[in-house]
């Protein structure tokens, strides 16, 4: 996507709280690359359990809410990593 198109999409997402799932995911590429695991809460926790040795001892579960303009995914999609800051 061109930089102008990305900026227009992000501006639209910021104005709208009720974003369609497809549009939201198209702008959430970082979750697919840095998030490691994305899916339902049960799926993410299952992967976390199978790979328990890769996480700190204090961590109790694997599922983390997606942040930012992810209202369409709220309660349906989770990530194993808690991505806090956009890089770019």
Phi and psi in degrees as a GROMACS rama.xvg file:
@    title "Ramachandran Plot"
@    xaxis  label "Phi"
@    yaxis  label "Psi"
@TYPE xy
-73.2241  152.907  UNK-2
-56.6174  -40.4697  UNK-3
-63.6622  -39.2622  UNK-4
-66.0895  -41.0202  UNK-5
-63.5055  -45.4296  UNK-6
-62.9783  -39.3409  UNK-7
-64.6982  -42.6274  UNK-8
-62.678  -44.4204  UNK-9
-64.9104  -38.8775  UNK-10
-62.8641  -41.3346  UNK-11
-64.0814  -41.9597  UNK-12
-64.3501  -38.2571  UNK-13
-66.7764  -31.2231  UNK-14
-78.9787  -21.7348  UNK-15
-115.568  128.455  UNK-16
-87.7124  -22.622  UNK-17
-107.541  76.6868  UNK-18
-93.6236  139.044  UNK-19
-63.5419  145.187  UNK-20
-55.1768  -46.5059  UNK-21
-61.5001  -44.7049  UNK-22
-64.5233  -42.403  UNK-23
-62.4484  -45.118  UNK-24
-66.4123  -34.2481  UNK-25
-61.3667  -31.1152  UNK-26
-94.4045  0.196643  UNK-27
-110.724  43.1109  UNK-28
-58.7964  -34.0575  UNK-29
-58.8867  -34.894  UNK-30
-64.9668  -31.7612  UNK-31
-75.7425  -27.2623  UNK-32
-95.4917  -47.7206  UNK-33
-94.5809  -19.2736  UNK-34
-73.9081  -16.8984  UNK-35
70.6122  -54.6411  UNK-36
-136.637  131.787  UNK-37
-132.25  137.137  UNK-38
168.131  -161.071  UNK-39
-67.013  163.012  UNK-40
-59.1284  -41.34  UNK-41
-64.6705  -41.7178  UNK-42
-63.232  -48.7891  UNK-43
-62.5591  -42.227  UNK-44
-66.1109  -32.7481  UNK-45
-65.2173  -44.208  UNK-46
-63.8878  -42.006  UNK-47
-57.6379  -44.8479  UNK-48
-62.7998  -43.5741  UNK-49
-67.907  -26.7221  UNK-50
-113.523  31.7075  UNK-51
-53.3222  -34.4691  UNK-52
-67.3738  -12.6618  UNK-53
-88.994  -3.4125  UNK-54
-119.899  158.971  UNK-55
-64.2802  155.474  UNK-56
-66.7799  -25.6168  UNK-57
-78.5081  -18.4145  UNK-58
-72.8771  128.911  UNK-59
-95.0354  -33.8201  UNK-60
-143.19  173.707  UNK-61
-101.929  -29.2797  UNK-62
-71.6371  130.7  UNK-63
-128.2  139.831  UNK-64
-65.5807  145.862  UNK-65
-78.4631  133.826  UNK-66
-96.8892  172.397  UNK-67
83.2405  -147.348  UNK-68
-81.7949  62.5186  UNK-69
-118.602  33.011  UNK-70
-57.7096  -33.2754  UNK-71
-66.7075  -24.8797  UNK-72
-99.2595  -4.07323  UNK-73
-54.12  122.134  UNK-74
79.2693  -4.87354  UNK-75
-115.048  -36.7983  UNK-76
-117.533  136.848  UNK-77
-132.227  160.173  UNK-78
-126.761  152.799  UNK-79
-80.846  -17.114  UNK-80
-111.537  140.419  UNK-81
-92.0748  86.9776  UNK-82
-77.9212  114.234  UNK-83
-99.6652  -33.4454  UNK-84
-127.387  130.865  UNK-85
-70.278  137.144  UNK-86
-108.723  145.843  UNK-87
